[in-house]
Structure formats: structure tokens, C-alpha cells
Amino acid sequence: MIRGLYTSATGMLAAQTQSEVIGDNVANVKTPGYKEQLASNISFPSLLIQRMGGNQASETVQIGGLGTGVGVDRAALSNVQGALQTTDLKTDLALTSPGYFVVQTPGGERYTRNGHFQLDANGMLQSPDGYALLGEKGTIGPLSSEFTVKVDGTVMDKGQGVDRLRVVDIPTDALKREGQSLYSASQPVQVSTAAQVLQGSIEVSNVDLSGQMVQMMTVMKAYEANQKVIQTEDSMLDKAVNEVGKI
């Protein structure tokens, strides 16, 4: 009975964690370059149940396995490409191929598919958070307001090549999310040789809003079911202690 309480409690905690992941996805449905997080359940090791006393006192009969609870596995990222939205802003860049832009932060290089960049007062390309966008030669700029970016990532200004955007390939399982659409990598990254860039567009979030709503309802049902199990177990314990115990 006590074990049942713990098992149901882990189910409620797992449902709560999943609801937080879903809520984060929904909150970032309009964040450019945001990648949907996927949280899946993982079961704790099961126990083998044996019934003592068969035809002989020392005989045991195997009944089956007993689950000991459930948790949420490490949230993975959905690497599905988000839709492209035309903005006609020269500072907006979208990757139409796998890979990530590289920006310089106080904590080192970070990676993003959020191509909503801007020019600062010195004409340097940077993210909305003020992080400098990096090319093969370093920071990009100063640029005039009429700069262009070719499909291969080459930045042109006043008819001359300034730099080429540095785009890197990173395995999805090596990405660690930092903030809304910024990532660090747990292993060395490789420069992409097949990057394709579209100027005047951004990649929108790949969150499937209707799918997230369905998942939220499923998680709520699971939470309520585990809650009812705990209430039932609590009622049985109450009877065992206060009624059966008096006999």
C-alpha cells in the first residue's frame, strides 16, 4: 500500500514536469528560431514479485513484475525546421539548411537559429540581446544599411565581400538550451559547408500549438488519475489503521 503511494506520487511529479515543458513551448510559440521541447516518461526499475508458500512451506511462486514509479527523461529538442516568414528586413536572416548561427556572449560562443538580428550604433550585426553575430573572421561589421547576404552566407557591402557567416553543425543531443533560443554545445562543433541563408526572412517557432494542447489534456488526465489513486490508497490505510487495527 505504501509502495502504491510512492508510485502514484512519482506519476504526479512526472505529469507536473511535462506540463511545465508544454507551458514553456506554448509561451515561445512566437519566438523566432525556437525549437519545441519533447519530454518523454521513463520508468523506474521494476521489482519481481513472489508469493511465499506454495504446496510446500519453502516454495515460492513468481507472480510478475511490479512497477516502482515513473520519471521524465531529459527533454529533447525537435529539430524540425520551422516555417519561414518574410519580413523584408535586411537584418533578418533565416537558415534554410541544418545548422546554427554563432554569437559571442560573455560566457563564450553560443548558437541559435533565431535570425532576428539588428545593426547597433557602430553598424555591427548583433542579436536582440546584444550578442555579436560571428563570421569566419570574427564580428561582422561595420556595415551600411544597404548590406546584402548571399545564399552561401557571404556578407556584401558596397559591392565588396565583408565576411562569410559562420554556421555550425551540432548534433541535437549535444545541445543544451540557455534562454529561449540560445544553446551551448557539449562537444566540439563543426563549421557547416552546405549552409544556406535567406535574407529578409526569419524562421518561426516549430511548436505545433494544437498538438501541445492535446498533450496538455493527456497530462492533466494522468495527473488526476494518479491523484485519485493516492486518495484511494490513503482511504485504505485509514481503514487498516483505525478499523482493522482495533479488531
C-alpha positions as CSV (number, residue, x, y, z in Angstrom):
1,M,0.0,0.0,0.0
2,I,2.8,2.4,0.9
3,R,4.6,1.5,-2.3
4,G,1.5,2.4,-4.2
5,L,1.6,5.9,-2.7
6,Y,5.1,6.4,-3.8
7,T,4.4,5.1,-7.3
8,S,1.4,7.4,-7.8
9,A,3.4,10.3,-6.4
10,T,6.1,9.9,-9.0
11,G,3.4,9.8,-11.7
12,M,2.1,13.2,-10.4
13,L,5.6,14.7,-10.4
14,A,6.2,13.4,-13.9
15,A,3.0,14.9,-15.1
16,Q,3.8,18.2,-13.4
17,T,7.2,18.3,-15.2
18,Q,5.6,17.5,-18.5
19,S,3.1,20.3,-18.0
20,E,6.0,22.8,-17.4
21,V,7.7,21.7,-20.6
22,I,4.4,22.1,-22.6
23,G,3.8,25.5,-21.0
24,D,7.3,26.6,-22.0
25,N,6.6,25.5,-25.6
26,V,3.3,27.4,-25.7
27,A,4.9,30.5,-24.2
28,N,7.5,30.5,-27.0
29,V,5.2,29.8,-29.9
30,K,6.1,33.2,-31.4
31,T,9.8,33.2,-30.6
32,P,11.8,33.1,-33.8
33,G,14.0,30.0,-34.1
34,Y,12.6,28.4,-31.0
35,K,12.7,24.6,-31.1
36,E,9.9,22.6,-29.4
37,Q,11.0,20.5,-26.4
38,L,9.9,16.9,-26.1
39,A,9.6,15.3,-22.7
40,S,9.0,11.6,-22.5
41,N,8.4,9.3,-19.5
42,I,11.0,6.8,-18.3
43,S,10.1,4.0,-15.9
44,F,12.0,3.2,-12.7
45,P,13.4,-0.4,-12.5
46,S,10.6,-2.9,-11.8
47,L,10.6,-5.5,-9.0
48,L,9.9,-9.2,-9.3
49,I,7.0,-10.3,-7.0
50,Q,7.0,-13.7,-5.5
51,R,4.2,-15.3,-3.4
52,M,5.5,-17.2,-0.4
53,G,4.2,-20.7,0.4
54,G,3.0,-22.9,-2.4
55,N,2.4,-26.6,-1.9
56,Q,5.4,-26.6,0.4
57,A,6.2,-24.1,3.1
58,S,9.6,-23.2,1.4
59,E,8.1,-22.9,-2.1
60,T,7.8,-19.5,-3.8
61,V,5.6,-18.8,-6.8
62,Q,6.6,-16.0,-9.2
63,I,3.7,-13.6,-9.8
64,G,5.2,-11.0,-12.1
65,G,6.7,-7.6,-12.1
66,L,5.8,-4.5,-10.0
67,G,6.5,-1.0,-11.3
68,T,8.2,1.3,-8.9
69,G,7.4,4.6,-10.4
70,V,8.0,6.9,-13.4
71,G,10.0,10.0,-14.2
72,V,10.6,12.3,-17.0
73,D,13.6,11.7,-19.3
74,R,15.9,14.5,-20.4
75,A,13.8,16.9,-22.5
76,A,14.9,16.5,-26.2
77,L,14.7,19.1,-28.9
78,S,12.5,18.7,-32.0
79,N,14.9,19.5,-34.9
80,V,12.1,20.0,-37.4
81,Q,12.5,23.2,-39.5
82,G,10.1,26.0,-38.6
83,A,8.2,27.8,-41.3
84,L,9.9,30.8,-43.0
85,Q,8.3,34.2,-42.6
86,T,9.1,37.0,-45.0
87,T,9.9,40.3,-43.2
88,D,11.8,42.2,-46.0
89,L,14.2,43.5,-43.3
90,K,17.8,43.2,-44.4
91,T,18.9,42.4,-40.8
92,D,16.6,39.3,-40.7
93,L,18.3,36.1,-41.7
94,A,16.9,32.6,-41.9
95,L,18.7,29.3,-42.3
96,T,17.1,27.1,-44.8
97,S,19.6,24.3,-44.1
98,P,20.6,22.4,-40.9
99,G,23.0,24.4,-38.7
100,Y,23.1,27.3,-36.2
101,F,24.3,30.9,-36.3
102,V,27.2,31.7,-33.8
103,V,27.0,34.6,-31.5
104,Q,29.6,35.9,-28.9
105,T,28.3,36.1,-25.3
106,P,30.1,36.9,-22.1
107,G,30.1,33.2,-21.4
108,G,31.7,32.3,-24.7
109,E,30.2,31.3,-28.1
110,R,26.6,30.3,-28.2
111,Y,24.4,29.0,-31.0
112,T,21.0,30.0,-32.3
113,R,18.6,29.7,-35.2
114,N,16.9,33.0,-34.3
115,G,17.9,35.2,-37.2
116,H,16.2,38.3,-35.9
117,F,19.4,40.4,-35.9
118,Q,19.9,44.2,-35.9
119,L,22.6,46.8,-36.5
120,D,24.0,48.6,-33.5
121,A,25.1,52.2,-33.4
122,N,28.5,51.1,-34.9
123,G,27.0,49.1,-37.7
124,M,27.8,45.7,-36.2
125,L,25.4,42.9,-36.6
126,Q,24.1,41.6,-33.3
127,S,21.2,39.6,-31.7
128,P,18.3,41.3,-29.9
129,D,20.2,40.5,-26.7
130,G,23.2,42.5,-27.8
131,Y,25.4,39.5,-28.7
132,A,27.6,40.0,-31.7
133,L,27.0,37.7,-34.7
134,L,30.2,36.0,-35.8
135,G,31.6,35.3,-39.2
136,E,34.6,33.4,-40.3
137,K,36.8,36.5,-39.5
138,G,35.1,37.4,-36.2
139,T,32.4,40.0,-35.6
140,I,30.6,41.3,-38.7
141,G,30.8,45.0,-39.5
142,P,30.7,47.9,-39.6
143,L,28.0,47.6,-42.3
144,S,25.9,50.2,-44.0
145,S,22.1,49.8,-44.0
146,E,22.3,48.5,-47.6
147,F,24.3,45.4,-47.0
148,T,23.3,42.1,-48.5
149,V,23.8,38.4,-47.7
150,K,24.2,35.8,-50.3
151,V,22.7,32.3,-50.1
152,D,26.0,30.9,-49.1
153,G,26.3,33.3,-46.2
154,T,28.7,35.8,-47.8
155,V,28.1,39.3,-46.5
156,M,28.4,42.0,-49.1
157,D,28.5,45.8,-48.5
158,K,29.1,48.5,-51.1
159,G,30.0,45.8,-53.7
160,Q,32.7,44.2,-51.6
161,G,32.7,41.0,-49.7
162,V,33.0,41.7,-45.9
163,D,32.9,38.3,-44.4
164,R,31.0,35.0,-44.5
165,L,28.6,34.0,-41.8
166,R,29.9,31.2,-39.6
167,V,27.3,28.5,-39.5
168,V,28.0,25.3,-37.5
169,D,26.5,21.8,-37.4
170,I,25.7,20.4,-33.9
171,P,24.0,17.1,-33.1
172,T,20.7,17.6,-31.4
173,D,21.6,15.5,-28.4
174,A,24.7,17.8,-27.8
175,L,22.7,21.0,-27.5
176,K,21.9,22.5,-24.1
177,R,19.3,25.2,-24.0
178,E,20.1,28.5,-22.5
179,G,17.3,31.0,-22.5
180,Q,14.6,31.0,-25.2
181,S,16.5,30.2,-28.4
182,L,20.1,30.2,-27.4
183,Y,22.2,27.0,-27.0
184,S,25.6,25.8,-25.9
185,A,27.2,22.6,-27.1
186,S,28.6,19.7,-25.0
187,Q,31.0,18.7,-27.7
188,P,33.2,20.5,-30.3
189,V,31.2,21.9,-33.2
190,Q,32.0,21.7,-36.9
191,V,31.6,24.5,-39.5
192,S,28.9,23.7,-42.0
193,T,30.0,23.5,-45.6
194,A,26.4,23.5,-47.0
195,A,24.8,26.4,-45.1
196,Q,22.1,28.2,-47.0
197,V,20.9,31.6,-45.8
198,L,17.8,33.6,-46.8
199,Q,17.9,37.4,-46.2
200,G,14.7,39.2,-45.4
201,S,13.1,36.3,-43.6
202,I,13.1,34.6,-40.2
203,E,12.4,31.0,-39.1
204,V,9.4,31.0,-36.8
205,S,9.0,28.6,-33.9
206,N,8.3,25.0,-34.8
207,V,5.9,24.5,-32.0
208,D,2.7,22.7,-33.0
209,L,0.2,24.6,-30.9
210,S,-2.7,22.2,-31.4
211,G,-0.5,19.2,-30.6
212,Q,0.6,20.9,-27.4
213,M,-3.0,21.4,-26.3
214,V,-3.7,17.7,-26.9
215,Q,-0.6,16.7,-24.8
216,M,-1.6,19.1,-22.0
217,M,-5.1,17.4,-21.7
218,T,-3.4,14.0,-21.7
219,V,-1.0,15.1,-18.9
220,M,-3.9,16.6,-16.9
221,K,-5.8,13.3,-17.1
222,A,-2.7,11.4,-16.0
223,Y,-2.2,13.7,-13.0
224,E,-5.9,13.4,-12.0
225,A,-5.7,9.6,-12.3
226,N,-2.7,9.4,-10.0
227,Q,-4.3,11.8,-7.6
228,K,-7.3,9.5,-7.3
229,V,-5.1,6.5,-6.7
230,I,-3.4,8.3,-3.8
231,Q,-6.8,9.3,-2.3
232,T,-7.9,5.6,-2.6
233,E,-4.6,4.3,-1.0
234,D,-5.0,6.9,1.8
235,S,-8.6,5.8,2.5
236,M,-7.5,2.1,2.6
237,L,-4.6,2.9,5.0
238,D,-7.1,4.8,7.2
239,K,-9.4,1.8,7.4
240,A,-6.4,-0.6,8.0
241,V,-5.1,1.5,10.9
242,N,-8.3,2.8,12.5
243,E,-10.7,-0.1,11.9
244,V,-8.9,-3.3,11.2
245,G,-6.3,-2.5,13.7
246,K,-8.9,-2.4,16.5
247,I,-10.0,-6.0,15.9
